[in-house]
Amino acid sequence: MAATYLDRILAAHRASAADDRRDVAAMRAQMSGLPQARGFAAALAGADGLAVISEVKRRSPSKGRLAPHLDPGELARAYAAGGAACLSVLTDAEFFGGSPDDLRAARDAVPLPVLRKDFTVGPLDVLDARAMGADAVLLIVAALGDGELAELHTLAREVGLDALVEVHDEAELERALDVGATLIGVNQRDLVTFEVDTQRAVRVAAALPAHVVAVAESGIRSGRDAARLHDAGYRAVLVGESLVTAADPATAVAELRTAGRAAPEPAAERRVATDR
């Protein structure tokens, strides 16, 4: 069987991790001197109406170039002006054209919490996220074994990061809950084919327990999409492609928030939906 997008991305990240000889214990010791993180999950839970997590994304493996020449700080300010609750920044260079510099520039430009969007495969990835200024780290259940998931989730919380644990179905949701995840993403994009199933988040929402902040990812392109997810119980959307390609990102963010306010009150106010 031919290698999938996910296979190729994970192989590259695991190879890089294997070559990284930095001492985990020494790097972890440096975390104690860093400023307190801004509180990614708290910003979502405290948002008025539908929270929008706006993404800084230059390109994707499936769509190619989206906005290769974007200015992360300028885009972050536009997102904030539109009422975004948080930011998500791609830091993968090879497949998404991002970098830690993109995250630093975006975070320095606005007071919003920032998710490091990347393929986290080892402890140094978590520690790097904290060191570069991220407030949350992404853990993809499909990319990690049970032991890895538990280790990285625990480490993230110990160094002051929120951990957005991403799932694609009910079986992965059980694995996320088993490690104590309380911020859970439901990705509507199949990471094998990169195709989007816009009904996935609604289906999986029924299995989400009341104590978690739930996140559904991908396929949110309009106010109608946002309203449908809000009605299903999600409290926020994370939008990437449609925002970075919008003529007026601030207005696009504001329209998503307006759609959420127009929708019925969520069945469970804890839930959050995101778009890759």
C-alpha positions in Angstrom: 0.0 0.0 0.0 1.3 3.4 -0.9 2.3 5.7 1.9 -0.4 8.2 3.0 0.0 11.9 3.9 0.1 10.9 7.6 2.6 8.2 7.0 5.0 10.5 5.3 4.6 13.3 7.8 5.0 11.1 10.8 8.0 9.3 9.3 9.7 12.7 8.9 8.9 13.9 12.4 10.0 10.6 14.0 13.2 10.6 12.1 13.9 14.1 13.3 13.1 13.2 16.9 15.4 10.2 16.7 18.3 12.5 15.6 17.6 15.0 18.4 20.2 14.5 21.1 19.2 17.2 23.5 18.8 16.2 27.1 15.1 16.1 28.1 15.7 16.5 31.8 17.9 19.5 31.3 15.5 21.2 29.0 12.6 20.5 31.2 14.4 22.1 34.1 14.5 25.3 32.1 10.7 25.5 31.9 10.4 26.7 35.5 11.7 30.1 34.6 9.2 30.8 31.8 6.2 33.1 32.2 2.9 31.5 32.9 1.0 30.4 29.8 -2.1 32.4 28.8 -4.6 29.7 29.2 -5.9 28.3 25.9 -8.8 26.2 27.2 -9.9 28.9 29.7 -10.1 31.4 26.9 -12.4 29.1 24.9 -14.6 28.3 27.9 -14.9 32.0 28.8 -15.7 33.3 25.4 -19.0 35.1 24.8 -21.0 33.0 22.4 -19.2 31.1 19.7 -15.4 31.2 20.2 -13.2 31.3 17.0 -9.7 29.8 17.0 -8.1 31.4 13.9 -5.2 29.7 12.2 -2.0 31.0 10.7 -1.4 28.5 7.9 0.8 29.0 4.8 0.1 25.8 2.9 -1.2 22.2 3.3 -0.1 18.8 1.8 -3.4 18.4 0.0 -4.1 22.0 -1.2 -0.6 23.3 -1.7 0.1 27.0 -1.2 -2.7 28.9 0.6 -0.9 32.1 1.7 2.8 31.6 1.5 3.7 35.2 2.0 1.4 36.0 4.9 2.7 38.2 7.7 1.9 36.2 11.0 1.8 39.4 13.2 -0.4 41.3 10.8 -2.7 38.3 10.3 -2.9 37.8 14.1 -3.9 41.4 14.6 -6.7 41.1 12.0 -8.0 37.9 13.7 -8.0 39.7 17.0 -9.8 42.7 15.5 -12.5 40.3 14.3 -13.0 38.8 17.8 -11.0 35.6 17.7 -10.6 33.9 21.1 -7.4 32.1 20.3 -4.8 31.5 17.6 -3.5 28.3 16.1 -0.1 28.5 14.3 1.4 25.8 12.0 5.1 25.3 12.9 5.8 22.3 10.6 8.2 23.5 7.9 8.4 20.6 5.4 4.7 20.0 4.8 3.0 23.2 5.9 5.6 25.9 5.4 5.4 27.1 9.0 8.0 27.7 11.6 8.5 28.6 15.3 9.2 32.2 14.1 5.6 32.3 12.8 4.3 31.3 16.2 6.4 33.9 18.0 5.5 36.7 15.7 1.8 35.9 16.0 1.9 35.6 19.8 3.9 38.8 20.2 1.4 40.8 18.1 -1.7 40.1 20.2 -2.6 39.0 23.8 -4.5 35.8 22.6 -3.5 32.3 23.7 -1.8 30.3 20.9 -1.9 26.6 20.0 1.3 25.1 18.4 -0.2 23.1 15.5 2.3 20.4 14.7 2.8 16.6 14.8 4.0 16.0 18.3 5.8 12.7 18.6 8.2 13.1 21.6 8.9 14.9 24.9 11.2 17.4 23.2 8.3 18.5 20.9 6.3 19.4 24.0 9.1 21.2 25.6 9.9 23.1 22.4 6.3 24.2 22.2 6.6 25.7 25.7 9.9 27.3 25.0 8.8 29.0 21.8 5.9 30.6 23.6 2.9 28.3 22.8 0.1 28.1 25.3 -1.2 24.7 24.1 0.1 21.7 22.2 -1.6 19.4 19.8 -1.6 15.6 20.5 -3.0 13.5 17.7 -4.3 10.1 19.0 -3.9 8.5 15.5 -0.2 9.4 15.5 0.7 8.1 19.0 0.7 4.8 20.9 -1.2 4.7 24.2 2.0 5.0 26.3 3.2 8.0 24.2 -0.1 9.7 24.4 -0.2 9.3 28.2 3.4 10.5 28.6 3.1 13.5 26.4 -0.3 14.6 27.9 1.1 14.4 31.4 4.3 16.3 30.4 2.3 19.1 28.7 0.2 19.7 31.8 3.3 19.5 34.1 5.1 22.3 32.1 2.0 24.5 32.0 0.5 23.8 28.6 -3.0 22.9 27.7 -3.1 19.7 25.5 -5.6 19.6 22.7 -6.0 15.9 22.1 -7.3 15.2 18.6 -9.5 12.3 17.7 -11.4 11.1 14.6 -13.9 8.6 16.0 -15.4 7.1 19.1 -12.6 4.5 19.5 -9.9 7.3 19.6 -12.1 9.3 21.9 -12.0 6.4 24.4 -8.2 6.4 24.2 -8.1 10.2 24.8 -10.4 9.9 27.8 -8.3 7.0 29.2 -5.3 9.4 29.6 -7.4 12.1 31.3 -7.9 14.5 28.4 -10.3 17.3 29.2 -9.7 19.3 25.9 -10.6 17.0 23.0 -10.7 17.8 19.3 -12.8 15.9 16.8 -11.1 16.3 13.4 -13.4 16.0 10.4 -10.4 15.5 8.1 -9.3 12.0 7.5 -5.6 12.1 8.1 -5.1 9.1 5.7 -6.9 10.6 2.7 -7.1 14.2 3.9 -10.7 14.2 2.8 -13.3 16.1 5.0 -16.5 14.5 6.3 -18.6 17.5 7.4 -20.9 15.3 9.5 -18.2 13.6 11.6 -18.2 16.2 14.4 -22.0 16.0 14.8 -21.9 12.2 15.0 -19.1 12.1 17.5 -20.6 14.9 19.6 -23.1 12.4 21.0 -20.3 10.4 22.6 -18.5 13.3 24.2 -18.9 13.3 28.0 -20.1 16.5 29.8 -16.8 17.1 31.6 -14.6 17.8 28.6 -14.2 20.8 26.3 -14.8 19.3 22.9 -13.1 20.3 19.7 -14.2 19.3 16.2 -11.8 20.1 13.4 -11.9 20.8 9.7 -14.6 21.6 7.1 -15.8 24.9 8.6 -16.0 27.3 5.7 -19.1 29.5 6.4 -21.4 30.9 9.0 -23.8 28.0 8.2 -21.2 25.5 9.1 -20.4 27.3 12.3 -24.0 27.6 13.3 -24.6 23.9 12.7 -21.7 22.9 14.9 -22.8 25.4 17.6 -26.2 23.8 17.5 -24.7 20.4 17.9 -23.1 21.5 21.1 -19.8 23.0 20.1 -18.7 26.3 21.6 -16.0 27.3 19.2 -14.6 26.8 15.7 -10.9 26.7 14.6 -10.7 27.9 11.0 -7.7 27.8 8.8 -7.9 27.7 5.1 -11.0 29.9 4.6 -9.6 32.6 6.9 -6.0 32.8 5.5 -7.5 33.0 1.9 -10.2 35.6 2.9 -10.0 39.1 1.4 -10.8 40.5 4.9 -9.9 38.0 7.6 -11.2 40.2 10.4 -14.7 40.4 8.8 -14.6 36.6 8.1 -13.9 35.9 11.8 -16.7 38.3 12.9 -19.1 36.6 10.6 -18.4 33.2 12.2 -18.9 34.6 15.6 -22.2 36.2 14.5 -23.4 32.9 13.1 -22.7 31.3 16.5 -24.7 33.9 18.3 -27.6 33.4 15.9 -27.7 29.6 16.5 -29.6 28.0 19.4 -27.7 27.7 22.7 -25.4 24.6 22.6 -26.8 21.4 24.1 -23.6 21.3 26.2 -21.9 24.6 26.8 -18.5 22.8 27.2 -18.0 22.0 23.6 -15.6 23.5 21.1 -15.2 22.8 17.3 -12.1 23.6 15.2 -11.1 23.7 11.6 -7.7 22.7 10.3 
